Amino acid sequence: MRSSLPLLMAGAFVVAALGCGEGGPPPTAAAVPDTADQVLFGVTHWITMDGVRRIKIDSDTVYMYETSQIAELYGVRVEFYSEEGSISSTVTSDEGTYELRTENMEARGNVVARTPDGRELITEILLFDRTSEMISGPEAFVFDSPERHLEGDGFTSDPDFRDVVATGARAGRIRGSDIGRQ
C-alpha cells in the first residue's frame, strides 16, 4: 500500500521554494496551530488496498506534524469506496485527525455520514479504525435509514452503515416497532 501524501507534500514544498524570489514585499506570517511542520491547502489524499482506491480524504486545510506523523484537517470530506469502486459512504466534519502511520481517522464537529441509498448518521465524533475497517462513535448519535431509526450514547458500524450497533440505546424503530433501552 503506497501513500501519495508524502509525494504531494514534497511537490508542494518544491513549488513553494520555487516561488520564493527577490522583489516585492515579504509575505505576511499567519499563526499556525502549535508547531506544524507544513500547512497545506486544498488537499486530496487517496488510500488504496491491493491497488484499488478505497478511501478519499479531502480537506480545506491540513497542518502536518512530521515527528508524530499526524495531520490535523479542517473542512473535511471523506469518501469510502466499495471493492467495486463505487462510493459506499461519505463523511463530512468541521475538523479531524489523520494518523499517517496507522491510517486511522477521527472526525470531529458536526459529523454527518451518508450513504447513496439514504442511510444517515449524525454525531459529534466519529472514529475510523483502518485495521478493523470499522467506524465507531463515543458520543450521542442519531441514525436514520429507510428501514429504521436509532438513537444512542455511542455506536459501532461498518463503513456502509449496514450494521449499526448502539451502546446506551435511547430510542429506535424498525419497520414500525419500538426498541426499548438496552
C-alpha positions as CSV (number, residue, x, y, z in Angstrom):
1,M,0.0,0.0,0.0
2,R,1.6,3.2,-1.0
3,S,0.6,6.7,0.1
4,S,0.7,9.7,-2.2
5,L,0.6,12.3,0.7
6,P,4.4,12.4,1.2
7,L,4.9,12.9,-2.6
8,L,2.2,15.6,-2.6
9,M,3.8,17.4,0.3
10,A,7.2,17.2,-1.3
11,G,5.7,18.7,-4.5
12,A,4.1,21.5,-2.5
13,F,7.4,22.2,-0.9
14,V,9.2,22.4,-4.2
15,V,6.5,24.7,-5.7
16,A,6.7,27.0,-2.6
17,A,10.5,27.1,-2.8
18,L,10.5,28.0,-6.5
19,G,8.0,30.8,-5.7
20,C,10.5,32.4,-3.3
21,G,12.3,35.1,-5.2
22,E,13.5,38.5,-4.8
23,G,11.4,41.6,-5.2
24,G,8.1,42.6,-3.7
25,P,7.2,42.8,0.0
26,P,7.9,39.8,2.2
27,P,4.8,37.6,2.8
28,T,2.9,38.1,6.0
29,A,3.1,35.3,8.6
30,A,0.0,33.5,9.7
31,A,-0.4,32.0,13.1
32,V,-0.1,28.2,12.7
33,P,-1.6,25.9,15.4
34,D,1.1,24.5,17.7
35,T,4.3,23.8,15.7
36,A,3.1,22.5,12.4
37,D,5.9,21.5,10.0
38,Q,3.8,22.2,7.0
39,V,0.5,23.8,6.2
40,L,-1.3,22.6,3.0
41,F,-4.4,24.0,1.4
42,G,-6.9,22.1,-0.8
43,V,-5.6,18.6,-0.2
44,T,-6.9,15.3,-1.6
45,H,-5.4,12.1,-0.3
46,W,-6.2,8.5,-1.5
47,I,-5.9,5.3,0.5
48,T,-5.6,2.1,-1.5
49,M,-5.9,-1.6,-0.7
50,D,-4.3,-4.0,-3.1
51,G,-4.0,-1.3,-5.7
52,V,-7.7,-0.3,-5.5
53,R,-8.8,3.1,-4.3
54,R,-10.8,2.6,-1.2
55,I,-10.8,5.9,0.7
56,K,-10.6,9.5,-0.5
57,I,-9.8,12.3,2.0
58,D,-10.4,16.0,1.0
59,S,-9.6,18.8,3.3
60,D,-9.6,22.6,3.0
61,T,-6.5,23.0,5.3
62,V,-4.0,20.5,6.7
63,Y,-1.5,21.0,9.4
64,M,1.3,18.4,9.2
65,Y,3.3,17.3,12.2
66,E,6.2,15.1,10.8
67,T,7.6,13.8,14.0
68,S,4.3,12.4,15.2
69,Q,3.1,11.6,11.7
70,I,-0.2,13.3,12.4
71,A,-2.3,15.6,10.1
72,E,-4.9,17.9,11.6
73,L,-7.6,18.6,9.0
74,Y,-10.1,21.4,8.7
75,G,-13.1,21.3,6.4
76,V,-13.1,17.5,6.0
77,R,-14.8,15.2,3.5
78,V,-14.1,11.5,3.4
79,E,-15.5,9.1,0.8
80,F,-15.4,5.4,1.4
81,Y,-15.4,3.1,-1.7
82,S,-16.6,-0.4,-2.2
83,E,-14.4,-3.2,-3.6
84,E,-16.0,-2.5,-7.0
85,G,-15.1,1.2,-6.9
86,S,-18.4,2.9,-6.1
87,I,-19.0,5.3,-3.2
88,S,-20.3,3.4,-0.2
89,S,-20.5,6.3,2.2
90,T,-19.4,9.9,2.6
91,V,-18.4,11.6,5.9
92,T,-18.2,15.4,6.4
93,S,-17.0,17.2,9.5
94,D,-15.6,20.5,10.7
95,E,-12.2,19.0,11.6
96,G,-10.4,15.8,12.1
97,T,-7.1,14.0,12.7
98,Y,-5.4,11.5,10.3
99,E,-2.6,9.3,11.6
100,L,-0.3,8.6,8.7
101,R,1.3,5.5,10.2
102,T,-1.9,3.7,11.1
103,E,-4.2,5.4,8.6
104,N,-6.8,5.8,11.4
105,M,-9.0,8.8,11.3
106,E,-11.1,10.8,13.7
107,A,-13.8,13.3,12.5
108,R,-15.0,16.0,14.9
109,G,-17.7,18.7,14.9
110,N,-20.9,18.4,13.0
111,V,-20.1,15.0,11.7
112,V,-22.6,13.7,9.1
113,A,-22.2,10.4,7.4
114,R,-24.4,9.4,4.4
115,T,-24.8,6.5,2.0
116,P,-26.1,6.7,-1.5
117,D,-29.2,4.7,-0.6
118,G,-30.4,7.1,2.1
119,R,-28.8,6.0,5.4
120,E,-27.5,8.9,7.6
121,L,-25.7,9.1,10.9
122,I,-25.2,12.4,12.8
123,T,-22.8,12.7,15.7
124,E,-20.0,15.0,17.1
125,I,-17.2,12.4,17.0
126,L,-16.6,9.6,14.5
127,L,-13.6,7.2,14.6
128,F,-12.4,5.1,11.7
129,D,-10.1,2.2,12.6
130,R,-8.2,1.2,9.4
131,T,-7.1,-2.3,10.7
132,S,-10.7,-3.4,11.5
133,E,-12.3,-1.3,8.8
134,M,-14.9,-0.3,11.5
135,I,-16.4,3.1,12.4
136,S,-17.4,4.0,16.0
137,G,-18.5,6.9,18.0
138,P,-18.2,7.6,21.7
139,E,-20.8,10.4,21.6
140,A,-24.6,10.6,21.2
141,F,-25.8,9.9,17.7
142,V,-28.9,9.7,15.5
143,F,-29.1,7.1,12.7
144,D,-31.8,7.1,10.1
145,S,-32.4,4.8,7.2
146,P,-35.4,3.7,5.2
147,E,-35.8,0.7,7.4
148,R,-35.1,2.1,10.9
149,H,-34.3,5.0,13.3
150,L,-31.8,4.6,16.1
151,E,-30.5,6.9,18.8
152,G,-27.9,6.2,21.5
153,D,-24.9,7.2,23.5
154,G,-22.4,5.7,21.2
155,F,-22.2,3.2,18.3
156,T,-20.0,0.9,16.2
157,S,-20.6,0.2,12.5
158,D,-19.2,-0.9,9.2
159,P,-18.3,2.0,6.8
160,D,-21.5,1.3,4.8
161,F,-23.7,1.7,7.9
162,R,-25.4,-1.7,7.3
163,D,-24.7,-3.0,10.8
164,V,-25.1,-0.1,13.3
165,V,-24.9,-1.2,16.9
166,A,-25.8,1.3,19.6
167,T,-24.4,1.5,23.1
168,G,-26.8,3.0,25.5
169,A,-29.7,2.9,23.0
170,R,-32.2,5.7,23.7
171,A,-34.8,5.0,21.1
172,G,-35.4,3.3,17.9
173,R,-37.9,2.0,15.3
174,I,-37.6,-0.9,12.9
175,R,-40.5,-1.1,10.4
176,G,-42.9,0.5,12.9
177,S,-41.9,-1.4,16.1
178,D,-40.2,0.3,19.1
179,I,-36.9,-0.7,20.5
180,G,-36.6,-0.2,24.3
181,R,-33.5,1.0,26.1
182,Q,-30.7,-1.7,26.0
